Amino acid sequence: MSKMLGAASALAMCVVAGQAMADPAGCDGEETVIRFSHVVAASGHPKGDAAQLLADRINEQMEGTACMEVYPNSTLYDDDKVMEALLLGDVQLAAPSLSKFEAYTKKLRLYDLPFLFSSLDTANAYIGSDEAKDLLSALESEGYTGLGYIMSGLKQFSANKPLETPEDAAGLKFRVQTSDVAVAMIEALNASAQKLAFKEVYGALQTGVVDGQENSWCNIYTQKFFEVQDGITETNHQVLAYGVITSQEFLEGLDEETRSQFLKIVDETLAEANNQVAEKEGECRQSIMDAGGTIRELTPEQREAWVSTMKPVWQQFEGDIGADVIENAANTSAN
Ligand code: SIN
């Protein structure tokens, strides 16, 4: 068994073995086992595909030293529980959405600011910057190490009625992630927000517990949210990206050679995966249309109305994030 697995991990191994039946990567128990737990689809999704690509690379290039197993679709943990599981050593990698780190640092609230990035390209450029890497170091005091980012895409609103203007959203209830920025943004629309775990969203939309939600094209497609909504409005109002994290204990427990090989593979894989996001998001958007979903595009005037309604929430969070950090990120878009 891997040297870093403690009693809690050994227990988790039994659970994992019971749950997954077959060990997905065929780890033989002699290598360092790296479990990556996430909540989205196993494939056809930027995060699902990136996780699998990483597993393929590690299993090929680190054979005999390390072995990676991927657990998608919240089959092991949701995004709250996975943070605890990392510290317990029950999983070694996770990539929660950046909106879900509120309990650990308020610096990452940056990424939830509406209309911070003008396009997926500029958002991608920012997460590749040294400044973005530095932001992840805010997690270090909590026992985590941020290894990088996986980009997912820009978010779109959907609801059980047509949304063209911000006024159309007034009075509706939207599911949001565990993000106070998202709550403030929804309240700016004179709507109400309900924080719900990702795996509960489809049911909540279907049963009318909430009226709408906001997410990337690939989440809307792979989770079939479009089937239980009137349509999706192409607002591109926020970025959806993930912090790829591990525990310091795990990383420091690896010998130097293993650690540097692992980090190199992670770096290369994330860069490659992030280059493919625009294409994947385009495919998911098209798949929604092919499946009969309704997509509403905004005129420049309509879009400006969404911007001027939601963007003022930036001010509320400037103190948590830092005015200079916001300015630098926003300037990525201006360049
Ligand atoms: C994810 O993409 O990992 C989940 C996002 C959400 O909770 O909406």
Boltz pocket constraint, residues with backbone or C-beta under 6 A from the ligand:
constraints:
  - pocket:
      binder: B
      contacts: [[A, 39], [A, 40], [A, 47], [A, 95], [A, 96], [A, 97], [A, 152], [A, 177], [A, 196], [A, 197], [A, 198], [A, 214], [A, 215], [A, 219], [A, 240]]
      max_distance: 6.0
